[in-house]
């Protein structure tokens, strides 16, 4: 049993409480990681606000990196002392979906699904939020949730790989498998959107059109590889996209914001034979409308993308290689560093980024700001 500090959600919509809690040691197939950094994903914020319900108390956070401190029996992919990133992707490797290579759809039940490794000193169970509970000093997760990374990679930069990068980049190269020379529209240039832009650039898209309401975010999108930037508060997106694509419409549209209107707009700017990829998660119960006759008649497709259809074992080494070559931006995705004790301020600051200003992620870090 390890005593750690964690940011506990005890009431939806209220500040998280920094508490000392108990973390059980790893069981068979599990790994304990001392975290160096955890980025803040909008999903964590929505869960803490109660948007998707769930049991309390809970510890959220799922976009992390750190050092392995202990392993359970049967773990072979990492050892104590390894630098790893930590994700919410948990896969058994043998179920129908895993055997088809679709690790993010694994539907096996794990011991950690049935009993959280977190509890108070009085024995009260604390929910293992997003399968990870990374708003804490340490985590215990299944070994399938970690991926080793070279020790020269900064751990705060590595943390953004664990969700924002793999979700946005992976939607392009894994889920959609875009063709070189194609036209791509990315709707929303927050953290996930910027990484969809990066993915399209690496995959060889001829035109990468970023759509957003913020000039600052659009400027960042150009720095990440967008060839065109359209502020939809000033230009009609349909007219702009059809103009850029010489009347054809987009070959691929990636909707990275969980918004009904954005999804419906995506159909309007999609060309013949085009593919709409829904990446951003909407609230429960949201319905969208489109013309199925037109959709079928011009052979369009809709794809859903969860966590960028990521396969950690093969994808993370490639992303790390791209980063080392200077072809994948990670450092530039971080706009601030906070100690765990200041997590509520970090959440407040990133909420400002979502509502007006900037495109990137924040990192709550136990590392010095110069790291």
C-alpha positions in Angstrom: 0.0 0.0 0.0 1.3 3.4 -1.0 0.1 6.7 0.4 -0.1 9.4 -2.3 -1.7 12.8 -2.9 -4.5 12.9 -5.4 -7.1 15.5 -6.6 -10.4 14.0 -5.6 -13.8 15.0 -7.1 -16.3 14.7 -4.3 -19.1 16.8 -5.8 -19.7 17.5 -9.5 -19.0 21.1 -10.5 -17.0 21.9 -7.4 -13.2 22.3 -7.0 -11.2 19.1 -6.7 -9.8 18.4 -3.2 -6.1 17.5 -2.7 -6.2 14.5 -0.4 -3.9 11.9 0.9 -5.2 8.5 -0.3 -4.1 4.9 -0.4 -3.0 3.2 -3.6 -3.0 -0.6 -3.6 0.1 -2.3 -5.2 -0.1 -3.8 -8.7 -1.7 -7.2 -9.0 -1.1 -9.7 -11.8 -0.6 -7.9 -15.2 -0.6 -4.4 -13.6 2.0 -1.6 -13.3 2.5 1.2 -10.8 3.8 4.5 -12.3 5.1 7.5 -10.4 3.8 10.4 -12.5 5.9 13.3 -13.7 3.2 15.1 -15.7 -0.5 14.8 -16.6 -2.1 16.9 -19.2 -5.6 18.1 -18.8 -8.1 16.8 -21.3 -11.5 18.3 -21.8 -13.0 14.9 -21.0 -11.6 15.1 -17.5 -13.2 18.5 -17.0 -16.6 17.3 -18.3 -16.5 14.3 -16.0 -15.7 16.5 -13.0 -18.6 18.8 -14.0 -21.0 15.8 -14.1 -21.7 16.0 -17.8 -21.6 12.2 -18.1 -22.6 11.2 -14.6 -20.7 8.5 -12.7 -19.9 7.5 -9.1 -18.2 9.7 -6.6 -15.7 10.2 -5.1 -13.5 9.9 -8.1 -10.0 10.8 -9.3 -9.9 11.7 -13.0 -7.0 12.4 -15.3 -5.8 10.0 -18.1 -3.1 11.8 -20.2 0.1 11.1 -18.3 3.7 10.1 -18.3 6.2 9.0 -15.6 8.5 6.2 -14.3 7.6 2.6 -13.5 8.1 1.9 -9.8 6.6 -1.5 -9.5 5.2 -4.3 -11.6 2.9 -7.2 -10.9 3.5 -10.8 -11.9 3.1 -11.5 -15.6 4.2 -8.1 -16.8 6.7 -8.3 -19.6 6.4 -5.1 -21.6 8.0 -2.8 -19.0 10.2 -3.0 -16.0 10.9 -0.8 -12.9 12.8 2.4 -13.9 11.3 2.6 -17.4 9.9 5.9 -18.7 6.4 5.4 -19.9 3.3 7.2 -21.1 0.0 6.2 -19.5 -3.3 6.0 -21.4 -6.9 4.9 -20.8 -6.6 2.4 -23.6 -6.9 -1.0 -21.9 -6.7 -4.1 -24.1 -6.7 -7.8 -23.4 -5.1 -8.8 -26.7 -7.4 -11.9 -27.2 -11.0 -10.8 -27.5 -12.7 -10.4 -30.8 -11.8 -6.7 -31.2 -8.2 -7.1 -30.0 -7.7 -10.0 -32.4 -8.8 -7.8 -35.2 -6.3 -5.1 -34.2 -9.0 -2.7 -32.8 -7.5 -2.3 -29.3 -9.6 0.7 -28.3 -12.8 -1.4 -28.6 -11.6 -4.2 -26.3 -14.7 -5.3 -24.3 -13.0 -7.6 -21.8 -13.5 -7.0 -18.1 -10.4 -6.4 -16.0 -9.9 -6.6 -12.3 -9.4 -2.9 -12.2 -12.8 -2.5 -13.8 -14.3 -4.3 -10.9 -12.4 -2.8 -8.0 -10.5 0.5 -7.9 -7.0 0.5 -6.4 -7.8 3.8 -4.7 -9.3 4.3 -1.3 -9.3 6.7 1.7 -7.4 5.9 4.9 -10.9 4.9 6.3 -11.3 2.4 3.5 -13.8 4.3 1.4 -13.4 3.3 -2.3 -12.5 6.0 -4.7 -13.5 5.6 -8.4 -10.6 4.9 -10.8 -11.7 7.7 -13.2 -11.2 7.1 -16.9 -9.5 3.8 -16.0 -6.4 5.8 -15.0 -6.9 8.3 -12.1 -3.9 10.3 -13.1 -4.6 13.5 -11.2 -2.3 12.0 -8.6 1.3 11.4 -7.7 1.1 7.7 -8.8 -1.2 5.3 -10.6 -1.8 1.6 -10.9 -3.0 0.6 -14.3 -3.1 -2.5 -16.5 0.2 -3.1 -18.3 -1.6 -2.7 -21.7 -2.2 1.0 -20.7 1.5 1.9 -20.7 4.0 2.4 -23.5 7.8 2.7 -22.9 9.4 5.8 -24.3 13.1 6.8 -24.6 14.5 8.4 -21.5 15.7 11.5 -23.4 12.1 12.4 -24.3 10.8 15.1 -21.8 8.0 13.5 -19.7 5.8 16.6 -19.8 5.9 16.6 -23.6 5.4 12.8 -23.7 2.2 13.2 -21.6 0.3 14.9 -24.4 0.9 11.9 -26.6 -1.3 9.8 -24.3 -4.6 11.3 -25.5 -4.6 14.6 -27.5 -1.9 13.5 -30.0 -3.0 9.9 -30.5 -6.7 11.0 -30.8 -6.2 13.7 -33.4 -3.3 12.3 -35.3 -4.6 8.8 -35.2 -8.0 9.8 -36.5 -6.2 10.8 -39.7 -3.7 8.1 -40.2 -5.4 5.1 -38.5 -9.2 5.7 -38.6 -9.5 7.5 -42.0 -6.2 6.4 -43.5 -6.2 9.4 -45.8 -4.6 9.4 -49.2 -1.7 11.6 -50.2 -2.8 14.5 -52.4 -6.2 14.7 -50.8 -8.1 17.7 -49.4 -8.7 17.8 -45.6 -10.9 20.0 -43.5 -10.3 20.1 -39.7 -13.2 21.6 -37.8 -12.0 23.0 -34.5 -8.3 23.6 -33.8 -8.0 22.9 -30.1 -5.5 20.3 -28.9 -7.1 17.4 -30.8 -7.7 19.5 -33.9 -4.1 20.7 -34.1 -3.0 17.1 -34.0 -5.4 16.2 -36.8 -3.7 19.0 -38.8 -0.3 17.5 -38.0 -1.5 14.0 -39.1 -2.8 15.4 -42.4 0.5 17.1 -43.0 2.6 14.0 -42.3 0.2 11.9 -44.4 0.7 14.2 -47.4 -2.6 16.0 -47.8 -2.4 18.6 -50.5 -4.7 21.1 -48.8 -5.4 21.2 -45.1 -8.2 23.7 -44.3 -8.6 24.7 -40.6 -11.9 26.1 -39.5 -12.4 27.9 -36.1 -13.8 30.9 -34.5 -10.5 32.1 -33.1 -7.8 33.9 -35.1 -5.2 32.8 -32.5 -6.1 29.1 -32.9 -6.1 29.4 -36.6 -2.6 31.0 -36.5 -1.5 28.0 -34.4 -3.0 25.6 -36.9 -0.9 27.2 -39.7 2.2 26.6 -37.6 1.1 23.0 -37.2 0.7 22.4 -41.0 -2.6 23.9 -42.1 -2.4 25.4 -45.7 -5.6 27.5 -45.2 -7.3 29.0 -42.2 -10.9 30.1 -42.2 -12.5 32.1 -39.4 -16.1 30.9 -39.6 -17.3 33.9 -37.6 -16.4 36.1 -40.7 -16.6 33.6 -43.6 -19.2 31.1 -44.6 -17.4 27.7 -44.3 -19.2 26.1 -47.2 -18.3 28.9 -49.6 -14.7 29.0 -48.3 -14.1 25.3 -48.6 -15.7 24.9 -52.0 -13.7 27.9 -53.2 -10.4 26.4 -51.9 -11.2 22.9 -53.4 -12.3 24.4 -56.8 -15.9 23.4 -56.3 -15.3 19.8 -55.3 -15.7 19.9 -51.6 -13.4 18.2 -49.1 -12.2 14.6 -49.5 -12.1 14.3 -45.7 -13.7 16.3 -42.9 -12.5 15.8 -39.3 -15.0 17.2 -36.7 -12.8 17.5 -33.6 -15.4 19.4 -31.5 -18.4 17.6 -29.9 -21.0 19.9 -31.4 -24.2 19.0 -33.3 -24.0 22.0 -35.6 -20.3 21.3 -36.5 -21.2 17.7 -37.5 -24.1 18.8 -39.6 -21.9 21.5 -41.2 -19.4 18.9 -42.0 -21.8 17.1 -44.3 -22.3 20.4 -46.2 -18.6 20.8 -47.0 -17.9 17.2 -47.8 -17.4 16.3 -51.5 -18.4 13.4 -53.6 -17.0 10.1 -52.2 -15.8 12.1 -49.2 -15.4 10.8 -45.6 -16.7 12.6 -42.5 -14.8 11.5 -39.4 -16.4 12.3 -36.0 -13.6 12.7 -33.5 -15.1 15.1 -30.8 -17.4 13.5 -28.3 -20.9 15.1 -27.9 -23.0 15.1 -24.8 -25.3 12.0 -24.4 -28.4 12.0 -26.5 -27.3 14.5 -29.2 -28.8 13.7 -32.6 -27.7 15.0 -36.0 -29.6 15.3 -39.3 -28.4 14.7 -42.8 -29.9 13.9 -46.2 -29.5 10.1 -46.6 -30.5 10.1 -50.2 -27.8 12.5 -51.2 -25.4 10.8 -48.9 -25.9 7.4 -50.6 -26.1 8.9 -54.1 -22.7 10.5 -54.0 -21.1 7.7 -52.0 -20.1 9.5 -48.9 -19.0 7.8 -45.6 -19.1 8.5 -41.9 -16.6 7.1 -39.5 -16.4 7.4 -35.7 -12.9 7.6 -34.2 -12.2 6.7 -30.6 -8.7 7.5 -29.3 -7.5 7.6 -32.9 -7.9 3.9 -33.3 -4.6 3.7 -31.6 -2.4 0.6 -31.2 0.2 1.6 -28.6 2.8 -1.0 -29.5 3.2 0.2 -33.1 1.9 3.8 -33.0 3.9 5.3 -30.1 7.4 4.3 -31.5 6.4 6.0 -34.8 5.2 9.1 -33.1 8.3 9.3 -31.0 10.4 8.9 -34.2 8.5 11.8 -35.9 9.1 13.9 -32.8 12.8 13.2 -32.8 12.9 14.1 -36.5 11.2 17.4 -35.8 8.1 16.4 -37.8 5.7 16.1 -34.9 5.3 19.0 -32.5 4.8 18.0 -28.8 6.6 20.7 -26.8 4.5 23.4 -28.5 1.3 21.9 -27.3 2.0 22.9 -23.7 1.0 26.3 -22.5 1.5 26.0 -18.8 2.9 23.9 -16.0 1.3 23.6 -12.6 2.0 21.5 -9.5 -0.7 19.0 -8.5 -1.8 21.4 -5.7 -2.7 24.0 -8.2 -4.9 21.7 -10.4 -8.0 23.8 -9.9 -6.2 26.9 -11.3 -5.0 24.8 -14.2 -8.5 23.7 -15.0 -9.8 27.2 -14.8 -7.1 28.4 -17.1 -7.7 25.7 -19.7 -11.4 26.4 -19.6 -10.5 30.0 -20.6 -8.5 28.5 -23.5 -11.5 26.4 -24.6 -13.9 29.4 -24.5 -11.8 32.0 -26.2 -8.3 31.9 -26.9 -5.8 29.3 -27.5 -5.4 25.9 -28.9 -3.2 23.8 -26.7 -3.2 21.7 -23.6 -2.0 22.5 -20.1 0.2 20.2 -18.1 0.0 19.6 -14.4 3.5 18.6 -13.6 5.5 17.5 -10.6 8.6 18.5 -12.6 10.3 21.9 -12.3 9.1 24.4 -14.8 12.3 24.3 -16.8 11.9 20.5 -17.5 
